[in-house]
Each structure stands twice: as C-alpha cells, then as structure tokens.
Amino acid sequence: MRPWREVDNMQRWLSIGICTVLGYLLGATLASAIVGQMTSYAHNMALESAVWAAFIGGPIGAVIFGLAMAWIIKRVEA
C-alpha cells in the first residue's frame, strides 16, 4: 500500500471543504446584498437579509462550490 495515498485523500477532502466554506460565504454575501436591495424597510432588511443569507444563499453556494471542486479534482486525477 502506498503511504502517500492517505495524504492525497486528506488533501482532496481539505480542498473540497475549503471550497465549500468559501462557497457558503460567497452565496450568503450575494443573497444578503440582493435581498438588501429588494427590501424597502430598514428594520425588515437586516432580518430578511440574514435569513436569506444563512438558510438559502449560503447552502446553495456551498453545494455549488463543493460539487464543482469535487468535479475538478476528479477531472484532474483522471
């Protein structure tokens, strides 16, 4: 068994994890900005933007970026 195979596997998962976190942050930021522009009342804007960012934009961005990184790694290693 190759000892570097475990290191390669950890690096692969770390890369996917980092891209997933960055995707969550990017999706949350975009959702917050978009909803903030669409909301007319200031007191509703903060809560509505936070909810959209945390529960909709963030998870969507995380899934997209995580799957994209997994696909890129698969293509590069093939």
PALUM-569559 format. One record per residue (C-alpha): x, y, z; residue in one letter. Coordinates in steps of 0.001 Angstrom, whole numbers, plus 524288, in hexadecimal, padded with zeros to 5 digits. Layout:
# PALUM-569559
XYZA;...
END
This chain:
# PALUM-569559
800008000080000M;804D880D877FCBDR;8068181617808D6P;80466822B180128W;7F6E481E4F7FD06R;7F1538225480A4AE;7F7A282FBB80919V;7F1F5831707FB7CD;7E48882DB880091N;7E5708378580BD4M;7E9E384248802A3Q;7DE9F83F3A7F985R;7D48D8403C80473W;7DB0484C6F809DEL;7DA39852F97FC84S;7CBE084F647FB39I;7C9318542E8090EG;7CFF186133806F2I;7C87A863857FA4EC;7BBC685FDE80114T;7BE1E869C780BE8V;7C1F08744980226L;7B5D9871147FA2AG;7AD648728980642Y;7B35387FC280944L;7B1FC884807FB43L;7A3F887FA57FA16G;7A03D885C780712A;7A664892B780349T;79F89893057F627L;7926A88F437FC0AA;793BF899B680671S;797358A4187FC67A;78C408A05A7F31FI;781D789FB37FD9FV;786FB8AC2E803ACG;784DF8B3327F6CCQ;777398ADA37F52AM;7724F8B0B1802E6T;76C838BE28804C0S;76BDC8BF5C81395Y;7786D8C05481B5DA;773738B8C882728H;76F488AD5A81EA4N;77B848ADCA81656M;785068A8DF82099A;77CED89D3D824E8L;778898997C8175DE;7864489A7C811D0S;78BDB8926181CE0A;781BB887A681B44V;78398886F880CA4W;792528870A80E1FA;792F287C948189DA;788A087323813D9F;7879F874E080527I;7932687BC27FECBG;79DB08758E80726G;799A58674B80587P;7976B868FB7F6F1I;7A4EC86EF87F54AG;7AB00864457FD9DA;7A4EF8596B7F588V;7A8B685FB57E8A5I;7B6C9862837EC7DF;7B8AB855717F36CG;7B3A684DA07E7DFL;7BB74855EC7DE65A;7C8068535E7E5E9M;7C527844CD7E6B8A;7C2C7844907D7FFW;7CF5984C117D550I;7D746842C97DDD0I;7D122837107D713K;7D45083C937C9A6R;7E24D83FF47CD55V;7E5198329F7D344E;7DF1882AFE7C803A;
END
